[in-house]
């Protein structure tokens, strides 16, 4: 089982995430490519909120394909092209991950692989 920690001599996390995540070398590790908001039919939602939800849906589908769930996420990285969107992304992440607090990074970037993409979410998961 991974161990998540926040050392007392480091500022407390700004939201529900952990500064560190540790797992046993014997754990199964799943590295998940960046998930973008493309539906199975190839369409892309227009709003940031809808794209974040679809990225998280796709992330959960990849986890399920490996017999894992959101509670197995060790680290999650979010890349967003809309400056100032951290609160909206954080709210969706916290709603979908519940009390689970993996290590986390949020980055605002100039662009992604397709100009329609407003967000991309990648993760690593482990299961003993």
C-alpha positions in Angstrom: 0.0 0.0 0.0 1.5 3.4 -0.9 2.4 5.8 1.8 1.5 9.5 1.3 3.2 12.1 3.4 3.5 15.8 4.0 6.7 16.6 6.1 6.0 19.1 8.9 8.9 21.4 7.7 7.3 21.9 4.3 4.3 24.2 3.8 1.0 22.4 3.9 -0.5 21.4 0.5 -2.8 24.1 -1.0 -5.5 21.5 -1.6 -6.1 17.7 -1.3 -2.8 16.3 -2.4 0.4 15.0 -0.8 4.0 16.3 -1.2 5.4 12.7 -1.3 4.2 9.3 -2.3 6.1 6.1 -1.7 5.5 2.6 -2.8 7.1 -0.8 -2.4 9.4 -2.0 -5.2 7.2 -5.1 -5.5 4.0 -3.2 -6.4 2.5 -3.3 -9.9 3.1 0.1 -11.5 0.9 1.6 -14.2 2.2 4.6 -16.1 -0.8 6.3 -17.8 -0.2 8.5 -20.9 -1.7 12.0 -20.9 -5.5 11.7 -21.4 -7.1 14.3 -23.5 -10.8 15.1 -23.9 -11.6 13.0 -27.0 -14.8 10.9 -26.9 -14.9 7.5 -28.5 -16.6 9.0 -31.5 -13.6 11.5 -31.9 -15.5 14.6 -30.8 -14.0 17.1 -28.3 -16.1 19.0 -25.7 -15.8 22.8 -26.0 -15.7 23.8 -22.3 -12.8 23.4 -19.9 -15.1 21.8 -17.3 -16.4 19.2 -19.8 -12.9 18.5 -20.9 -11.6 17.9 -17.4 -14.5 15.5 -16.7 -13.8 13.6 -19.9 -10.1 13.4 -19.2 -10.8 12.0 -15.8 -13.4 9.5 -17.3 -10.7 8.3 -19.8 -8.1 8.1 -17.0 -10.5 5.9 -14.9 -11.1 3.7 -18.0 -7.4 3.1 -18.4 -7.2 2.3 -14.6 -10.1 -0.1 -14.9 -8.4 -1.8 -17.8 -5.5 -2.6 -15.5 -7.9 -3.7 -12.7 -7.1 -0.5 -10.7 -9.1 2.5 -9.5 -8.6 6.1 -8.5 -7.4 5.0 -5.1 -4.4 3.4 -6.7 -3.2 6.7 -8.2 0.3 7.6 -6.8 0.9 10.8 -8.8 -1.3 12.9 -11.1 -0.2 15.7 -13.5 -2.5 18.2 -15.1 -1.5 20.4 -18.0 -3.9 23.3 -18.8 -3.9 25.9 -21.5 -6.3 28.2 -19.8 -4.5 30.5 -17.3 -6.2 30.8 -13.9 -8.1 27.5 -14.2 -6.5 25.8 -11.2 -9.6 26.1 -9.0 -11.9 24.5 -11.6 -9.5 21.7 -12.2 -8.8 21.2 -8.5 -12.6 21.0 -7.8 -13.1 18.3 -10.4 -10.0 16.4 -9.3 -11.1 16.5 -5.6 -14.7 15.5 -6.5 -13.5 12.5 -8.6 -10.7 11.4 -6.2 -12.7 11.9 -3.0 -10.4 11.8 0.0 -7.5 10.2 -1.9 -4.6 12.6 -2.0 -1.8 11.5 -4.4 1.2 13.6 -5.2 0.0 16.2 -7.7 1.3 18.8 -10.2 -0.7 21.4 -12.1 0.9 23.2 -15.0 -0.3 26.0 -17.2 1.1 25.5 -20.7 1.0 27.4 -24.0 -0.6 24.6 -25.9 -1.2 20.8 -26.3 -1.1 18.4 -29.3 -4.3 19.8 -30.8 -5.5 23.4 -30.3 -9.0 22.1 -29.3 -7.4 20.5 -26.2 -7.6 22.7 -23.1 -6.4 20.1 -20.6 -4.4 16.9 -20.5 -4.1 14.6 -17.4 -1.5 11.9 -16.9 -1.0 9.7 -13.9 0.9 6.9 -12.3 -0.8 4.2 -10.2 0.5 1.3 -8.1 -1.2 -1.7 -6.6 0.4 -4.3 -4.3 
